[in-house]
Structures are given as C-alpha cells and as structure tokens.
C-alpha cells in the first residue's frame, strides 16, 4: 500500500547487522573486538596486583604493642607526674634552701643569699623540666617499638636509681617518699621493657621497617 512505511528489517535493501542479538531494537553497540559475554557499557575487569602487593592496604602494618609495653608507657607518665611534683617541692622549699645557704656561709650578704637561693631553685627547675621531658619522650618512643629507646631508657633508668639513692639522705617527708617511688618505678619499668613479649615487639617493629 502506497504511503505506508515498512517496518525495520522488512526492506530488502536494508543491511542486517550480523552481530545483532535476539531482542535488540537496533544495531548492536558491541564492537567485534570485545570479549564474548562482556557488556559494552562496563570497563574491563581489574587485573591489578594480588593481595600483599603494592596496592594492599594491609601490607607493612605496624604490630600492636603488647600489654607490658603499654603498662610501661603508662608508668612513665606517672614518672613524669612525680618529676612535676618534685619541681613543685623545689618552689615550696625556698625557706629551707635559704636556711641551708645561710648556714653554709654566714659571711654572705642578704643580696648574695637571695642570688644563691634563686640559682639553686633555677637549677632545680631546669633539672625538673628535663626530667619531665625525658619521661614523656621515653614513653612515646618505647610505645612505638623503637629498639634504641629501650637502650636509652635502660641508661636513664639506671642513672635515675643511682642519683636517687645518693639523694635519699638529703631530705625527708614527702620528698623522701617521692624519691623511693621513683626508684621502684624505674626498676619495674625496666623489668617490663625486657619481658619476652616486649622483646618480640621490638624485633617485629624493627623487621617491619626493612
């Protein structure tokens, strides 16, 4: 019938697509070089490195510190608090320091006594701040599993015990109690740092950096 448009595919001159699939409404969009069964609108499957390669987010994860290391770090924070307490005692002992200076040399003038007292307190403040910083530094470094930190902590702990023993005869009351606590604290921290679990942790962290 004239004026009627024949449906697609009924025209003898219309070229059929050899790649057309059943149910397609038009020419296929799948190129002849595409893999069989691969949808034309999806990218090819990922063929990156396997697990444990450079793209693996779990590769090179630092091991978690064991309980002895965590306890030692917490006790180091306690040591920093004790150092801060001794620093406070230094300020509160200004009168006792003045009496000690005057008894050691009665020929000093009032200005010279004040200068000696201020110098003594200043040295105590500097030593106290350094002690607080060392406690905090050792807590962070040993918790991170740095092998050199255990060596440094051993040296500092031994010196702390030695100097504290020498200073026990120079004070009493709360000052003596704090000094005794520092000795016990340093000894127990060193014990925790050399526990088998701690040694394995230091070795594992050192190996993960290679």
VENPEZI-V681298 format. One record per residue. RES is the residue in one small letter. NEAR is the number of other ideal C-beta (glycine too) atoms within 12 Angstrom. D_LAST is the distance of its C-alpha to the last C-alpha in Angstrom with 2 decimals. Layout:
res = [RES;RES]
near = [NEAR;NEAR]
d_last = [D_LAST;D_LAST]
//
This chain:
res = [x;x;x;x;x;x;x;x;x;x;x;x;x;x;x;x;x;x;x;x;x;x;x;x;x;x;x;x;x;x;x;x;x;x;x;x;x;x;x;x;x;x;x;x;x;x;x;x;x;x;x;x;x;x;x;x;x;x;x;x;x;x;x;x;x;x;x;x;x;x;x;x;x;x;x;x;x;x;x;x;x;x;x;x;x;x;x;x;x;x;x;x;x;x;x;x;x;x;x;x;x;x;x;x;x;x;x;x;x;x;x;x;x;x;x;x;x;x;x;x;x;x;x;x;x;x;x;x;x;x;x;x;x;x;x;x;x;x;x;x;x;x;x;x;x;x;x;x;x;x;x;x;x;x;x;x;x;x;x;x;x;x;x;x;x;x;x;x;x;x;x;x;x;x;x;x;x;x;x;x;x;x;x;x;x;x;x;x;x;x;x;x;x;x;x;x;x;x;x;x;x;x;x;x;x;x;x;x;x;x]
near = [5;5;5;7;9;13;9;15;16;11;11;8;8;13;11;16;18;10;18;17;17;7;7;16;13;14;17;19;16;21;12;12;10;17;13;10;10;14;15;18;8;12;10;12;10;9;8;11;11;11;11;12;12;11;13;13;10;10;14;16;12;18;21;17;31;26;16;28;39;24;25;42;34;23;33;40;25;26;40;30;24;32;36;23;24;34;28;21;27;29;21;17;25;23;14;22;28;22;16;19;27;20;14;16;12;11;11;18;13;13;10;18;25;18;16;25;28;20;16;25;27;19;17;27;23;16;21;27;20;19;33;27;21;28;36;23;25;38;33;22;28;43;34;26;33;25;24;18;33;34;19;20;38;25;18;32;36;19;20;35;27;17;19;32;19;14;22;20;11;17;22;16;14;17;27;20;19;31;30;22;26;37;28;22;31;38;25;24;39;32;20;34;41;24;23;15;23;33;20;21;35;34;19;23;30;20;15;17;15;8]
d_last = [84.62;84.44;82.16;79.74;76.10;74.88;71.65;68.42;68.35;72.14;72.77;73.15;71.72;68.57;65.60;63.57;59.76;58.72;55.32;56.90;56.02;58.60;59.07;57.92;60.26;59.59;57.85;54.39;51.39;49.12;48.59;49.19;45.60;44.07;42.71;45.19;45.07;42.73;44.37;45.00;43.92;40.37;37.31;35.73;33.31;29.55;27.70;24.16;20.92;20.88;19.16;15.39;15.40;14.89;17.93;17.09;17.16;15.72;12.41;9.44;12.18;11.79;13.91;17.33;18.44;21.01;24.60;24.62;22.04;24.08;27.24;26.01;25.13;28.60;30.26;28.65;30.36;33.51;33.04;32.92;36.13;37.77;36.99;38.62;41.57;42.01;41.98;44.81;46.68;46.58;48.52;50.90;51.65;53.14;56.59;55.44;53.58;56.78;58.85;56.52;56.73;60.50;60.94;58.88;61.03;64.33;65.11;62.57;63.94;62.97;60.79;59.02;58.43;56.98;54.66;53.48;52.93;50.98;48.81;48.08;47.20;45.05;43.02;42.67;41.47;38.81;37.57;37.63;35.63;32.99;32.86;32.47;29.64;27.76;28.25;26.92;23.93;22.96;23.57;21.20;18.35;18.65;19.05;15.72;14.15;13.39;13.86;15.87;18.13;19.38;20.34;22.12;23.77;25.03;26.61;28.11;29.34;31.03;32.68;33.78;35.45;37.07;38.48;39.63;41.54;43.26;44.25;45.72;49.13;49.26;49.76;50.87;51.10;48.20;46.40;46.46;45.24;42.26;41.35;41.57;39.39;36.72;36.72;36.46;33.75;31.53;32.05;31.26;28.10;26.78;27.80;25.83;22.61;22.83;23.74;21.94;20.68;19.30;17.51;15.92;14.89;13.26;11.34;10.38;9.29;7.19;5.56;5.53;3.80;0.00]
//
